C-alpha cells in the first residue's frame, strides 16, 4: 500500500517539483509511509524534512501550559508555514483520545496560541504559495474509533482513496472532472437552502467561489465547498454524526443561527467541549458550507477527514474560512459538523431543487 499511496500523495496531491521544500508530519506509527514519501520527494528533486511526534508527547506539550514550550515544539511547523512550498500531514495516532481531560482553560489558551500561524496557513494556501495535504495511516486507535479491526479499516481506507485501482491518480482526475460540473453550476447561483426533517438553513453565496475538492488537499476527498456570506446564514440545523475534537466526542449538536451568528447551541454529549469551542473568537460564525460526494464512503468512522466526504451528506464548519472561497471569517478554529441528507434531504439553489435524498438532480 505504501508505494502506491506515496506516489499518489507526492505526484497528484502535492505535485512536488525540483527545489520544493516539504515538511512531512507524522507519528511513530506512520513512519513507514513517511519514509516512502521522503524517498519519493528526494527522487523528484525536492527537499524533505520529517517531523515525528507521538500522542503522548503532544499531550505533554499542551499540558505544560508553557508558551515557551509550545513555541519551541511548533518551530519546525511555523517555519514551514512561513516559507516551505508543501506540507504533508500523515495522521497516524497511537491514541485518538490522548488530549481528553486536559483542563479546558489550557486547551483554549493553546488553541488561541496558534491563531497567527493558522491565519498565515490559510493565506498562503489560498494564494497557492503553500500546497498541503492531509491523509490517514491505519492504526489500531483509528480502527477502534471506526468500530473495525485494523485490517478492515485498512481495506476501508484503501478503497476510499482509490488505492485498490491500477491508477489512483486517474481515478481522482475522473472525480475532479465530474465535480467540476457541479462547481460550475453552483458558481452561477446566489442563495442556497439545506432542508430535511431536522434542519432548515439558508445562506447567500453571492460573490463566493465553490471549490472542487478532488483529493489535492485531503486524501481521500470528494466534496464541493464554499464559504457563506458571513451575515446571511439563518435557520436551525441538527448534525447527525459525532465528531472528535481534541480527544473528546461531541454528538447531537444543534445550532440556531440568526444573521450569521450562532445564537443557541447544544450537544447531547461533549457539551463542555462545545462550550469551550464557542468561546473561541470567530467560532460562532461559519467559515464553510459543503456537500459530500464520495460514494465509496457510506458510513461514519468518527474521523472528520472521511466523515465529511460521505456521499449524500452536507457539512458546515464553524470558524476560519478558506480565503480562496472569498470568505472573510477568521478564527483559530475550523471545525466541521455533518448532517445526513440521504433519507429526507433537499438542497435548493436560487429556489430550484437541485439535490434530493443524497443525490444531485439538476440537468
WOJONOR-V242118 format. One record per helix or strand. SS is the DSSP state (a for helix, b for strand). FROM is the first residue (numbers start at 0). LEN is the number of residues. Records with the same first field share a line. If there is no record, write none. Layout:
SS->FROM-LEN + FROM-LEN
This chain:
a->1-12 + 27-16 + 54-9 + 66-7 + 74-9 + 103-10 + 114-13 + 139-7 + 149-11 + 167-19 + 270-8 + 303-4 + 322-3
b->20-7 + 46-7 + 85-6 + 130-6 + 190-6 + 198-6 + 210-3 + 217-2 + 222-4 + 233-6 + 242-3 + 247-4 + 252-6 + 260-6 + 268-1 + 285-7 + 293-1 + 309-1 + 312-7 + 333-7 + 345-4 + 351-5 + 358-2
